[in-house]
C-alpha cells in the first residue's frame, strides 16, 4: 500500500488571522510552526512570528506566509495548521494525524 505524505496545510482562517495580526501590529513576519523535543508528551509545538530561513518550507496565501523548518517537516506531514477562537482562548493550533497522543493543552504530543 502506497502512503502519500503531504506537507502541512494551512486553513484560510489561519491565514486570515495572521493577516489581521500584521494589520493590527505592523509586524508582517511569517508565522513559524516548529516541533521541538520536550513538553509533557515528548514533543511540543513552537509557534511564533519569525524570519524565513534558507531551508524553510514556505506556505503562502495572499502575501501571508507560514514557515516550517526542514527538521520539523517530517513531524508535520499531512497536518493542518488552523486558528481557534474559543471561550478558553484564541490561538493557532495544529491538527496532527501523526500524533499518537497529546496533552490537554494541545501544545505537546507524542508519536
C-alpha positions as CSV (number, residue, x, y, z in Angstrom):
1,X,0.0,0.0,0.0
2,X,1.4,3.4,-1.0
3,X,1.2,6.1,1.7
4,X,1.1,9.6,0.3
5,X,2.9,12.1,2.5
6,X,1.9,15.7,2.1
7,X,3.3,18.9,3.6
8,X,1.1,20.6,6.3
9,X,-1.9,22.6,5.1
10,X,-2.8,26.0,6.5
11,X,-6.5,26.9,6.7
12,X,-8.0,30.1,5.3
13,X,-8.9,31.0,8.9
14,X,-5.3,30.8,10.0
15,X,-4.1,32.9,7.0
16,X,-6.8,35.4,7.7
17,X,-5.9,35.8,11.4
18,X,-2.2,36.1,10.6
19,X,-3.1,38.9,8.1
20,X,-5.2,40.6,10.9
21,X,-2.3,40.4,13.3
22,X,0.0,42.0,10.7
23,X,-2.5,44.8,10.1
24,X,-3.1,45.5,13.8
25,X,0.6,45.4,14.9
26,X,2.5,46.3,11.8
27,X,4.5,43.1,12.2
28,X,4.2,41.2,8.9
29,X,6.7,38.5,9.7
30,X,5.7,34.9,8.8
31,X,4.3,32.5,11.3
32,X,6.8,29.7,12.2
33,X,5.4,26.4,13.2
34,X,8.1,24.1,14.5
35,X,8.4,20.9,16.5
36,X,10.8,20.6,19.4
37,X,11.7,18.0,21.9
38,X,10.1,18.5,25.3
39,X,6.7,19.1,26.7
40,X,4.7,16.6,28.8
41,X,4.3,14.2,25.9
42,X,7.7,14.2,24.3
43,X,7.4,16.8,21.6
44,X,5.9,20.3,21.6
45,X,4.9,22.9,19.0
46,X,6.7,26.2,18.9
47,X,4.5,28.8,17.1
48,X,5.9,32.3,16.8
49,X,6.5,35.1,14.3
50,X,9.9,34.7,12.7
51,X,12.0,35.4,9.6
52,X,12.3,32.8,6.9
53,X,15.5,30.6,6.8
54,X,17.1,29.1,3.7
55,X,15.7,25.6,4.4
56,X,12.2,26.6,5.3
57,X,9.1,25.3,3.5
58,X,7.0,28.5,2.8
59,X,3.3,28.1,2.7
60,X,1.7,31.3,1.3
61,X,-1.6,32.8,0.5
62,X,-2.3,36.5,-0.4
63,X,1.2,37.5,0.7
64,X,0.8,35.9,4.1
65,X,3.3,33.2,5.0
66,X,3.7,30.2,7.3
67,X,7.1,28.6,7.7
68,X,8.1,25.1,8.6
69,X,11.7,24.2,9.0
70,X,13.2,21.1,7.4
71,X,13.7,19.3,10.8
72,X,10.1,19.8,11.8
73,X,8.6,18.9,8.4
74,X,8.5,15.1,8.9
75,X,6.6,15.5,12.2
76,X,4.0,17.7,10.4
77,X,3.3,15.6,7.4
78,X,-0.4,15.8,6.5
79,X,-1.1,18.1,9.5
80,X,-3.5,21.1,9.4
81,X,-2.5,24.4,10.9
82,X,-5.6,26.3,12.0
83,X,-6.7,29.2,14.2
84,X,-9.1,28.5,17.0
85,X,-11.1,31.2,18.8
86,X,-13.0,29.6,21.6
87,X,-14.2,30.5,25.1
88,X,-10.9,29.2,26.6
89,X,-8.8,31.4,24.3
90,X,-7.7,32.2,20.8
91,X,-4.6,30.5,19.4
92,X,-3.0,28.8,16.4
93,X,-3.5,25.1,16.6
94,X,-2.0,22.0,14.9
95,X,-4.2,19.1,14.0
96,X,-1.6,16.4,13.5
97,X,-2.5,12.9,12.3
98,X,1.0,11.7,13.2
99,X,0.5,12.3,16.9
100,X,-0.5,9.1,18.8
101,X,-1.4,11.2,21.9
102,X,-1.4,14.7,23.1
103,X,-1.7,16.6,26.4
104,X,-4.7,18.7,27.4
105,X,-3.1,22.0,26.5
106,X,-2.7,20.9,22.8
107,X,0.9,22.1,22.5
108,X,2.6,18.8,23.4
109,X,2.3,15.4,21.7
110,X,3.9,12.0,21.2
111,X,4.5,9.9,18.2
